[in-house]
Amino acid sequence: MEKQSEIIEQRRKKITALRESGEVLFPNDFKVLNSIVEIKDVVEKSPESLGEKGAVFITAGRMMAINRFGKSSFLRFSDGTGQLQAYVRMDKVGDEVYALFKKMDIGDFIGVKGPLFKTRTGEWTLLAEDFRLLSKSIRPLPEKFHGLKDPEKRYRQRYLDLIMNQDTREIFIKRSKVVQAIRGFLLNRNYLEVETPMMQPIPGGAEAAPFKTHHNALGIDLFLRIAPELYLKRLVVGGFDRVFEINRNFRNEGVSARHNPEFTMLEFYQAYATYEDLMRLTEKMFQEVAIAVNGTSSIEYQGEHIDFSGKWERIPLLTSLQKIGGIEPDILDNREALLEVAASKKVKITKSDRLGKVITKLFDVLVEPKLIQPTFITGYPVEVSPLSRRSDKEPEMTERFELFIAGREIANGFSELNDPEDQKERFLQQVADREAGDAEAHLMDQDYIEALEYGMPPTAGEGIGIDRLTMLLTDSASIREVILFPHMKPSGRNEHK
């Protein structure tokens, strides 16, 4: 830290001297005509047009390395699309420009104009005929050989992580491709992209603890949304038969390798469809997205080979508890017996947890971590699915699925409950659960009930976690690797001192 402070002080003095000499350190009149990736494309496709008397390029970027040799220097610079070498000679750029160049530092932004030539080692290099300083840096970049490895520093100062680590850049390029591919997939199937409120008077659509805020002008408390579900289904009531939204949800819960309080979700709804239709659609979506992002429907994730192709396995929830979780089938409807199993497996159960909640908590511990290949778990109890349609064959269960890949939940979907009387009864039970101590139970939403009373067609809907899907497709172990600026505790020190 002391060495860095000395470097910063030296650079500040240098900046003062350059300004006093009349140098413009932050100009805005340099016009870039070629990105580095475009230049490399010319190298690949038309090398015959290159050479010291060939095509001239005008480009810019950040200097990442400098190798000085008296009256000439090699440097490497990056513009976000790639990295290129440049050769700066005093006799080409002139004494005055070269004198300025000698005062420049790694991290400065430069503009360069010139042709490409091949060095003795065979590397295509830009021969600088014109050279400009575009932005002077004050702080030194991390040491190039070790780069930026400390995870906490990488997350807190993501801009440094992006500068120094190409792997990080690739993750976020792929994340963008994930979102683009999903959007294209749905638009091609006549879905309408919409936006619904992020601040809601009643936090609904999921069982989770919300963040609370206050609207001064309206004089009311509002909640950052935990899900857009109830608003999207209002749109189905309004006549939009296929809608989707890709946006942020907020849940005031723990932070871990798989959880961030602010996260990105896709939610989509389709009228005249069932949860079985959505399982088939999800298979196709994931296959197309994987190919768009990685060029293949098979991936490697944390040492596991995962194949998105074909039809994925479907297992009823209770069956999975028997065959994978090792629970005897004759106790699956016995809360007290299941509590004994939970105690023996150190699964935390609260007094207010009814049978359905006990079952799903046991599933989370005994089954979920073992579901590596894409697997749909189907048929969830009504009491843990307050917005899902009941099964006609098993009224105590719902037409619901959750998708698991690599031992974690990736998606949740179901045939929607569109019976307003049944929905009201479910809400009332959730209110009772909340009063009994379940802080995450759903609140009553009378306006949503009223919307259903106008009539909602048979509908199926689904939510997919974009962050977790990106983790899979980039082989990232932590959700923080795929969120540009993850939430973290204050560091307890002034990092920018």
Solvent accessible surface area in square Angstrom, and as a share of the most:
residue,aa,sasa,rsa
1,M,158,0.70
2,E,131,0.59
3,K,148,0.63
4,Q,60,0.27
5,S,59,0.38
6,E,91,0.41
7,I,50,0.25
8,I,17,0.08
9,E,88,0.40
10,Q,114,0.51
11,R,20,0.07
12,R,116,0.42
13,K,129,0.55
14,K,56,0.24
15,I,12,0.06
16,T,71,0.41
17,A,58,0.45
18,L,5,0.03
19,R,137,0.50
20,E,142,0.64
21,S,83,0.54
22,G,59,0.56
23,E,55,0.25
24,V,102,0.59
25,L,5,0.03
26,F,103,0.43
27,P,25,0.16
28,N,150,0.77
29,D,91,0.47
30,F,37,0.15
31,K,145,0.62
32,V,79,0.45
33,L,122,0.61
34,N,35,0.18
35,S,26,0.17
36,I,0,0.00
37,V,76,0.44
38,E,90,0.40
39,I,0,0.00
40,K,92,0.39
41,D,58,0.30
42,V,45,0.26
43,V,30,0.17
44,E,141,0.63
45,K,146,0.62
46,S,38,0.24
47,P,62,0.39
48,E,142,0.64
49,S,46,0.30
50,L,20,0.10
51,G,21,0.20
52,E,96,0.43
53,K,202,0.85
54,G,26,0.25
55,A,41,0.32
56,V,74,0.43
57,F,10,0.04
58,I,35,0.18
59,T,0,0.00
60,A,14,0.11
61,G,4,0.04
62,R,47,0.17
63,M,0,0.00
64,M,29,0.13
65,A,25,0.19
66,I,35,0.18
67,N,85,0.43
68,R,97,0.35
69,F,113,0.47
70,G,56,0.54
71,K,146,0.62
72,S,21,0.13
73,S,0,0.00
74,F,55,0.23
75,L,3,0.01
76,R,83,0.30
77,F,0,0.00
78,S,28,0.18
79,D,45,0.23
80,G,31,0.30
81,T,69,0.40
82,G,24,0.23
83,Q,76,0.34
84,L,9,0.04
85,Q,20,0.09
86,A,0,0.00
87,Y,37,0.14
88,V,0,0.00
89,R,66,0.24
90,M,47,0.21
91,D,111,0.58
92,K,78,0.33
93,V,17,0.10
94,G,30,0.29
95,D,103,0.53
96,E,142,0.64
97,V,44,0.25
98,Y,1,0.00
99,A,49,0.38
100,L,25,0.12
101,F,0,0.00
102,K,111,0.47
103,K,101,0.43
104,M,4,0.02
105,D,23,0.12
106,I,62,0.32
107,G,1,0.01
108,D,0,0.00
109,F,72,0.30
110,I,0,0.00
111,G,0,0.00
112,V,0,0.00
113,K,77,0.33
114,G,0,0.00
115,P,1,0.01
116,L,0,0.00
117,F,33,0.14
118,K,116,0.49
119,T,23,0.14
120,R,249,0.91
121,T,126,0.73
122,G,40,0.39
123,E,57,0.25
124,W,54,0.19
125,T,0,0.00
126,L,0,0.00
127,L,2,0.01
128,A,0,0.00
129,E,70,0.31
130,D,60,0.31
131,F,6,0.02
132,R,75,0.27
133,L,7,0.03
134,L,30,0.15
135,S,35,0.23
136,K,7,0.03
137,S,20,0.13
138,I,57,0.29
139,R,91,0.33
140,P,25,0.15
141,L,29,0.14
142,P,27,0.17
143,E,89,0.40
144,K,121,0.51
145,F,162,0.67
146,H,132,0.59
147,G,17,0.17
148,L,9,0.04
149,K,143,0.61
150,D,77,0.40
151,P,72,0.45
152,E,82,0.37
153,K,70,0.30
154,R,28,0.10
155,Y,19,0.07
156,R,61,0.22
157,Q,18,0.08
158,R,0,0.00
159,Y,104,0.40
160,L,26,0.13
161,D,0,0.00
162,L,43,0.22
163,I,44,0.22
164,M,37,0.16
165,N,25,0.13
166,Q,103,0.46
167,D,114,0.59
168,T,5,0.03
169,R,64,0.23
170,E,71,0.32
171,I,25,0.13
172,F,24,0.10
173,I,71,0.36
174,K,57,0.24
175,R,35,0.13
176,S,52,0.33
177,K,89,0.38
178,V,0,0.00
179,V,29,0.16
180,Q,109,0.48
181,A,22,0.17
182,I,0,0.00
183,R,75,0.27
184,G,26,0.25
185,F,6,0.02
186,L,0,0.00
187,L,85,0.42
188,N,122,0.63
189,R,63,0.23
190,N,127,0.65
191,Y,7,0.03
192,L,80,0.40
193,E,65,0.29
194,V,22,0.13
195,E,147,0.66
196,T,18,0.10
197,P,58,0.36
198,M,63,0.28
199,M,92,0.41
200,Q,3,0.01
201,P,77,0.48
202,I,53,0.27
203,P,8,0.05
204,G,3,0.03
205,G,9,0.09
206,A,22,0.17
207,E,48,0.21
208,A,4,0.03
209,A,30,0.23
210,P,34,0.22
211,F,61,0.25
212,K,132,0.56
213,T,52,0.30
214,H,94,0.42
215,H,56,0.25
216,N,134,0.69
217,A,95,0.74
218,L,117,0.58
219,G,50,0.48
220,I,70,0.36
221,D,64,0.33
222,L,13,0.06
223,F,40,0.17
224,L,48,0.24
225,R,1,0.00
226,I,3,0.01
227,A,2,0.02
228,P,4,0.02
229,E,10,0.04
230,L,7,0.03
231,Y,50,0.19
232,L,0,0.00
233,K,0,0.00
234,R,46,0.17
235,L,50,0.25
236,V,2,0.01
237,V,35,0.20
238,G,68,0.65
239,G,51,0.49
240,F,98,0.41
241,D,62,0.32
242,R,83,0.30
243,V,0,0.00
244,F,0,0.00
245,E,3,0.01
246,I,21,0.11
247,N,39,0.20
248,R,90,0.33
249,N,0,0.00
250,F,27,0.11
251,R,54,0.20
252,N,77,0.39
253,E,70,0.32
254,G,53,0.51
255,V,70,0.40
256,S,52,0.33
257,A,52,0.41
258,R,83,0.30
259,H,88,0.39
260,N,10,0.05
261,P,17,0.11
262,E,42,0.19
263,F,30,0.13
264,T,11,0.06
265,M,29,0.13
266,L,0,0.00
267,E,10,0.04
268,F,0,0.00
269,Y,3,0.01
270,Q,26,0.11
271,A,6,0.05
272,Y,155,0.59
273,A,4,0.03
274,T,61,0.35
275,Y,37,0.14
276,E,85,0.38
277,D,47,0.24
278,L,1,0.01
279,M,6,0.02
280,R,133,0.48
281,L,29,0.14
282,T,0,0.00
283,E,16,0.07
284,K,95,0.40
285,M,0,0.00
286,F,1,0.01
287,Q,32,0.14
288,E,66,0.30
289,V,1,0.00
290,A,0,0.00
291,I,94,0.48
292,A,62,0.48
293,V,12,0.07
294,N,48,0.24
295,G,58,0.56
296,T,60,0.35
297,S,21,0.14
298,S,34,0.22
299,I,11,0.05
300,E,100,0.45
301,Y,6,0.02
302,Q,91,0.40
303,G,76,0.73
304,E,80,0.36
305,H,99,0.44
306,I,0,0.00
307,D,55,0.28
308,F,1,0.00
309,S,53,0.34
310,G,52,0.50
311,K,157,0.67
312,W,11,0.04
313,E,105,0.47
314,R,68,0.25
315,I,20,0.10
316,P,69,0.44
317,L,0,0.00
318,L,53,0.27
319,T,37,0.22
320,S,0,0.00
321,L,1,0.00
322,Q,62,0.28
323,K,165,0.70
324,I,48,0.24
325,G,12,0.12
326,G,61,0.59
327,I,8,0.04
328,E,110,0.49
329,P,77,0.49
330,D,113,0.59
331,I,38,0.19
332,L,12,0.06
333,D,114,0.59
334,N,68,0.35
335,R,68,0.25
336,E,110,0.49
337,A,22,0.17
338,L,0,0.00
339,L,44,0.22
340,E,129,0.58
341,V,31,0.18
342,A,1,0.01
343,A,76,0.59
344,S,82,0.53
345,K,106,0.45
346,K,184,0.78
347,V,13,0.08
348,K,171,0.72
349,I,39,0.20
350,T,60,0.35
351,K,197,0.84
352,S,28,0.18
353,D,9,0.05
354,R,77,0.28
355,L,52,0.26
356,G,2,0.02
357,K,43,0.18
358,V,0,0.00
359,I,8,0.04
360,T,20,0.12
361,K,51,0.22
362,L,0,0.00
363,F,2,0.01
364,D,72,0.37
365,V,75,0.43
366,L,20,0.10
367,V,0,0.00
368,E,28,0.13
369,P,74,0.46
370,K,124,0.53
371,L,9,0.04
372,I,51,0.26
373,Q,81,0.36
374,P,5,0.03
375,T,6,0.04
376,F,0,0.00
377,I,0,0.00
378,T,18,0.11
379,G,18,0.17
380,Y,5,0.02
381,P,9,0.06
382,V,19,0.11
383,E,47,0.21
384,V,18,0.10
385,S,3,0.02
386,P,14,0.09
387,L,6,0.03
388,S,0,0.00
389,R,82,0.30
390,R,93,0.34
391,S,21,0.13
392,D,110,0.57
393,K,187,0.79
394,E,90,0.40
395,P,76,0.48
396,E,106,0.48
397,M,18,0.08
398,T,3,0.02
399,E,31,0.14
400,R,24,0.09
401,F,0,0.00
402,E,18,0.08
403,L,0,0.00
404,F,1,0.01
405,I,0,0.00
406,A,12,0.09
407,G,2,0.02
408,R,17,0.06
409,E,56,0.25
410,I,5,0.02
411,A,1,0.01
412,N,42,0.21
413,G,0,0.00
414,F,16,0.07
415,S,4,0.03
416,E,2,0.01
417,L,5,0.03
418,N,43,0.22
419,D,68,0.35
420,P,31,0.20
421,E,136,0.61
422,D,26,0.14
423,Q,0,0.00
424,K,81,0.34
425,E,108,0.49
426,R,15,0.05
427,F,0,0.00
428,L,82,0.41
429,Q,72,0.32
430,Q,6,0.02
431,V,41,0.24
432,A,46,0.35
433,D,16,0.08
434,R,79,0.29
435,E,142,0.64
436,A,69,0.54
437,G,57,0.55
438,D,28,0.14
439,A,71,0.55
440,E,66,0.29
441,A,1,0.01
442,H,3,0.01
443,L,51,0.25
444,M,48,0.21
445,D,8,0.04
446,Q,92,0.41
447,D,86,0.44
448,Y,0,0.00
449,I,2,0.01
450,E,85,0.38
451,A,17,0.13
452,L,2,0.01
453,E,111,0.50
454,Y,173,0.66
455,G,42,0.40
456,M,12,0.05
457,P,29,0.18
458,P,82,0.51
459,T,4,0.02
460,A,0,0.00
461,G,2,0.02
462,E,4,0.02
463,G,7,0.07
464,I,0,0.00
465,G,12,0.12
466,I,0,0.00
467,D,4,0.02
468,R,41,0.15
469,L,1,0.01
470,T,0,0.00
471,M,0,0.00
472,L,1,0.00
473,L,5,0.03
474,T,22,0.13
475,D,67,0.35
476,S,7,0.05
477,A,58,0.45
478,S,24,0.15
479,I,4,0.02
480,R,57,0.21
481,E,31,0.14
482,V,0,0.00
483,I,16,0.08
484,L,73,0.36
485,F,134,0.56
486,P,11,0.07
487,H,85,0.38
488,M,50,0.22
489,K,167,0.71
490,P,125,0.79
491,S,41,0.27
492,G,79,0.76
493,R,141,0.51
494,N,103,0.53
495,E,42,0.19
496,H,111,0.49
497,K,190,0.80
